[in-house]
Amino acid sequence: MRAHYRAEGVDASSLAAVPMEQFARWFEQAAQAAVAGMIYEPNAMVVSTADADGLLSSRTVLMKGYDAQGFVFYTNYESRKARDLAVNPHISLLFPWHPMARQVIVTGTAHRTGREETTAYFRTRPHGSRLGAWASAQSSVIASRAELDTAYEQLSARYPEGSEVPVPPNWGGFRVTPRTVEFWQGRENRLHDRLRYVAEPDGAWRVERLSP
């Protein structure tokens, strides 16, 4: 099981001045690849957190936005990842765009988004997804699937299609402020290009090339 990458390389001289601008370039290309059927959900990212004891956990989460300040995703604030971040805000994100032989690896810290931002996003979700945010006590142990389905059916009766569903008080967003952002491009003979932005204390960014 060995793939041979022959993709065009990446040089530091071609990078954007800041990592979020470079991410926007690559994400646009990944989105175009998704339209062509090459990639499924290019906004899917592996989110890794650690609890107060340093025990790690990872899961796939959908990025719901990005801007100059970082990356945004939403979750139940009582989920395992949210509990981890409450005691240890350090986080890692990985965008695995394998068909393009590309990865973006982010390290940084996560902080909750404001309620206004959370509410604005929540109102864009499909009706069923809004009900699902209420029905699921994310990461908690439940007796059966029927318990979850019953909770959803009760909520569906309470908030029928077309009605306003309020934002759950224990649900919201996290914005990940990057400390490092690595752009990984697969190359032939495993001599991959790895260019990493590193945040400097004065707010500037340093770019360094890593050996593959």
C-alpha positions as a Python dict, from the first residue, in 0.01 Angstrom:
ca = {
    (1, 'M'): (0, 0, 0),
    (2, 'R'): (222, 275, -129),
    (3, 'A'): (121, 583, -327),
    (4, 'H'): (371, 783, -528),
    (5, 'Y'): (311, 1156, -511),
    (6, 'R'): (404, 1363, -815),
    (7, 'A'): (242, 1692, -723),
    (8, 'E'): (391, 2029, -799),
    (9, 'G'): (603, 2162, -515),
    (10, 'V'): (560, 2459, -283),
    (11, 'D'): (826, 2724, -236),
    (12, 'A'): (842, 2981, 43),
    (13, 'S'): (857, 3261, -213),
    (14, 'S'): (510, 3170, -338),
    (15, 'L'): (342, 3172, 4),
    (16, 'A'): (108, 3445, 126),
    (17, 'A'): (236, 3684, 391),
    (18, 'V'): (11, 3538, 661),
    (19, 'P'): (-109, 3180, 714),
    (20, 'M'): (-483, 3247, 699),
    (21, 'E'): (-445, 3399, 354),
    (22, 'Q'): (-246, 3097, 241),
    (23, 'F'): (-512, 2871, 394),
    (24, 'A'): (-779, 3058, 197),
    (25, 'R'): (-590, 2982, -125),
    (26, 'W'): (-558, 2613, -51),
    (27, 'F'): (-912, 2582, 83),
    (28, 'E'): (-1052, 2736, -234),
    (29, 'Q'): (-861, 2479, -438),
    (30, 'A'): (-988, 2200, -210),
    (31, 'A'): (-1344, 2328, -252),
    (32, 'Q'): (-1301, 2321, -630),
    (33, 'A'): (-1172, 1965, -601),
    (34, 'A'): (-1485, 1879, -400),
    (35, 'V'): (-1707, 2012, -680),
    (36, 'A'): (-1515, 1786, -919),
    (37, 'G'): (-1581, 1488, -690),
    (38, 'M'): (-1219, 1448, -575),
    (39, 'I'): (-1270, 1539, -207),
    (40, 'Y'): (-1561, 1480, 29),
    (41, 'E'): (-1626, 1766, 272),
    (42, 'P'): (-1304, 1968, 242),
    (43, 'N'): (-1401, 2151, 563),
    (44, 'A'): (-1371, 1826, 762),
    (45, 'M'): (-1082, 1843, 1007),
    (46, 'V'): (-941, 1617, 1276),
    (47, 'V'): (-960, 1802, 1609),
    (48, 'S'): (-725, 1681, 1882),
    (49, 'T'): (-749, 1790, 2246),
    (50, 'A'): (-602, 1685, 2579),
    (51, 'D'): (-757, 1686, 2924),
    (52, 'A'): (-602, 1815, 3247),
    (53, 'D'): (-401, 1492, 3281),
    (54, 'G'): (-268, 1515, 2926),
    (55, 'L'): (-482, 1228, 2792),
    (56, 'L'): (-541, 1286, 2420),
    (57, 'S'): (-852, 1239, 2211),
    (58, 'S'): (-928, 1308, 1845),
    (59, 'R'): (-1240, 1331, 1634),
    (60, 'T'): (-1349, 1467, 1295),
    (61, 'V'): (-1536, 1799, 1310),
    (62, 'L'): (-1663, 2028, 1036),
    (63, 'M'): (-1501, 2372, 1020),
    (64, 'K'): (-1782, 2625, 990),
    (65, 'G'): (-1578, 2936, 923),
    (66, 'Y'): (-1235, 3094, 911),
    (67, 'D'): (-1107, 3451, 913),
    (68, 'A'): (-795, 3649, 999),
    (69, 'Q'): (-833, 3544, 1365),
    (70, 'G'): (-849, 3170, 1302),
    (71, 'F'): (-1081, 2872, 1254),
    (72, 'V'): (-1433, 2823, 1393),
    (73, 'F'): (-1630, 2509, 1478),
    (74, 'Y'): (-1938, 2442, 1690),
    (75, 'T'): (-2019, 2180, 1950),
    (76, 'N'): (-2201, 2097, 2270),
    (77, 'Y'): (-2013, 2265, 2554),
    (78, 'E'): (-2059, 1948, 2763),
    (79, 'S'): (-1894, 1725, 2502),
    (80, 'R'): (-1558, 1564, 2567),
    (81, 'K'): (-1367, 1809, 2347),
    (82, 'A'): (-1533, 2108, 2513),
    (83, 'R'): (-1458, 1972, 2859),
    (84, 'D'): (-1097, 1919, 2753),
    (85, 'L'): (-1071, 2275, 2623),
    (86, 'A'): (-1220, 2415, 2943),
    (87, 'V'): (-915, 2292, 3136),
    (88, 'N'): (-656, 2287, 2857),
    (89, 'P'): (-716, 2529, 2567),
    (90, 'H'): (-433, 2388, 2354),
    (91, 'I'): (-562, 2225, 2037),
    (92, 'S'): (-449, 2077, 1706),
    (93, 'L'): (-638, 2074, 1375),
    (94, 'L'): (-559, 1859, 1071),
    (95, 'F'): (-716, 1903, 728),
    (96, 'P'): (-646, 1574, 539),
    (97, 'W'): (-687, 1650, 169),
    (98, 'H'): (-540, 1316, 58),
    (99, 'P'): (-653, 1320, -310),
    (100, 'M'): (-454, 1642, -353),
    (101, 'A'): (-159, 1502, -154),
    (102, 'R'): (-202, 1794, 85),
    (103, 'Q'): (-242, 1847, 457),
    (104, 'V'): (-276, 2158, 671),
    (105, 'I'): (-173, 2111, 1034),
    (106, 'V'): (-261, 2378, 1290),
    (107, 'T'): (-161, 2416, 1654),
    (108, 'G'): (-302, 2688, 1874),
    (109, 'T'): (-551, 2769, 2146),
    (110, 'A'): (-930, 2759, 2144),
    (111, 'H'): (-1172, 3003, 2304),
    (112, 'R'): (-1550, 3020, 2298),
    (113, 'T'): (-1720, 3244, 2045),
    (114, 'G'): (-1966, 3509, 2165),
    (115, 'R'): (-2336, 3427, 2191),
    (116, 'E'): (-2426, 3668, 1910),
    (117, 'E'): (-2191, 3489, 1671),
    (118, 'T'): (-2317, 3151, 1788),
    (119, 'T'): (-2681, 3254, 1744),
    (120, 'A'): (-2617, 3393, 1396),
    (121, 'Y'): (-2463, 3063, 1288),
    (122, 'F'): (-2726, 2848, 1462),
    (123, 'R'): (-3001, 3016, 1260),
    (124, 'T'): (-2832, 2909, 936),
    (125, 'R'): (-2845, 2538, 1029),
    (126, 'P'): (-3113, 2315, 878),
    (127, 'H'): (-3418, 2273, 1102),
    (128, 'G'): (-3330, 1911, 1178),
    (129, 'S'): (-2976, 2000, 1279),
    (130, 'R'): (-3107, 2261, 1521),
    (131, 'L'): (-3331, 2002, 1681),
    (132, 'G'): (-3039, 1759, 1691),
    (133, 'A'): (-2834, 2006, 1894),
    (134, 'W'): (-3105, 1988, 2161),
    (135, 'A'): (-3166, 1614, 2139),
    (136, 'S'): (-2805, 1504, 2184),
    (137, 'A'): (-2630, 1521, 2520),
    (138, 'Q'): (-2305, 1485, 2328),
    (139, 'S'): (-2043, 1240, 2460),
    (140, 'S'): (-2271, 1115, 2741),
    (141, 'V'): (-2366, 748, 2779),
    (142, 'I'): (-2723, 666, 2669),
    (143, 'A'): (-2924, 345, 2708),
    (144, 'S'): (-3017, 300, 2343),
    (145, 'R'): (-3069, 460, 2004),
    (146, 'A'): (-3440, 468, 2084),
    (147, 'E'): (-3372, 713, 2367),
    (148, 'L'): (-3210, 954, 2121),
    (149, 'D'): (-3484, 909, 1859),
    (150, 'T'): (-3757, 967, 2118),
    (151, 'A'): (-3593, 1290, 2232),
    (152, 'Y'): (-3574, 1410, 1873),
    (153, 'E'): (-3939, 1321, 1804),
    (154, 'Q'): (-4052, 1513, 2113),
    (155, 'L'): (-3854, 1818, 2004),
    (156, 'S'): (-3991, 1790, 1651),
    (157, 'A'): (-4344, 1803, 1790),
    (158, 'R'): (-4256, 2102, 2008),
    (159, 'Y'): (-4077, 2290, 1730),
    (160, 'P'): (-4237, 2191, 1397),
    (161, 'E'): (-4079, 2280, 1064),
    (162, 'G'): (-4087, 2656, 1011),
    (163, 'S'): (-4087, 2746, 1382),
    (164, 'E'): (-3801, 2924, 1557),
    (165, 'V'): (-3571, 2689, 1748),
    (166, 'P'): (-3378, 2865, 2027),
    (167, 'V'): (-3005, 2811, 2070),
    (168, 'P'): (-2934, 2553, 2343),
    (169, 'P'): (-2762, 2723, 2638),
    (170, 'N'): (-2490, 2455, 2645),
    (171, 'W'): (-2409, 2476, 2273),
    (172, 'G'): (-2178, 2712, 2088),
    (173, 'G'): (-1861, 2777, 1899),
    (174, 'F'): (-1486, 2773, 1947),
    (175, 'R'): (-1242, 2992, 1760),
    (176, 'V'): (-895, 2842, 1723),
    (177, 'T'): (-621, 3106, 1725),
    (178, 'P'): (-324, 2952, 1543),
    (179, 'R'): (29, 2948, 1682),
    (180, 'T'): (169, 2741, 1397),
    (181, 'V'): (21, 2648, 1058),
    (182, 'E'): (200, 2391, 844),
    (183, 'F'): (128, 2345, 474),
    (184, 'W'): (226, 1994, 365),
    (185, 'Q'): (251, 1901, -2),
    (186, 'G'): (330, 1544, -102),
    (187, 'R'): (621, 1506, -342),
    (188, 'E'): (797, 1227, -526),
    (189, 'N'): (1026, 986, -335),
    (190, 'R'): (875, 1098, -4),
    (191, 'L'): (1067, 1427, -29),
    (192, 'H'): (760, 1625, 67),
    (193, 'D'): (740, 2003, 98),
    (194, 'R'): (660, 2117, 452),
    (195, 'L'): (639, 2492, 511),
    (196, 'R'): (536, 2611, 855),
    (197, 'Y'): (427, 2956, 971),
    (198, 'V'): (525, 3031, 1331),
    (199, 'A'): (373, 3321, 1526),
    (200, 'E'): (625, 3571, 1665),
    (201, 'P'): (569, 3767, 1990),
    (202, 'D'): (523, 4092, 1794),
    (203, 'G'): (239, 3947, 1585),
    (204, 'A'): (452, 3880, 1276),
    (205, 'W'): (489, 3536, 1118),
    (206, 'R'): (810, 3344, 1050),
    (207, 'V'): (815, 3079, 776),
    (208, 'E'): (1041, 2778, 812),
    (209, 'R'): (1091, 2473, 595),
    (210, 'L'): (1081, 2135, 767),
    (211, 'S'): (1256, 1824, 647),
    (212, 'P'): (1009, 1557, 536),
}
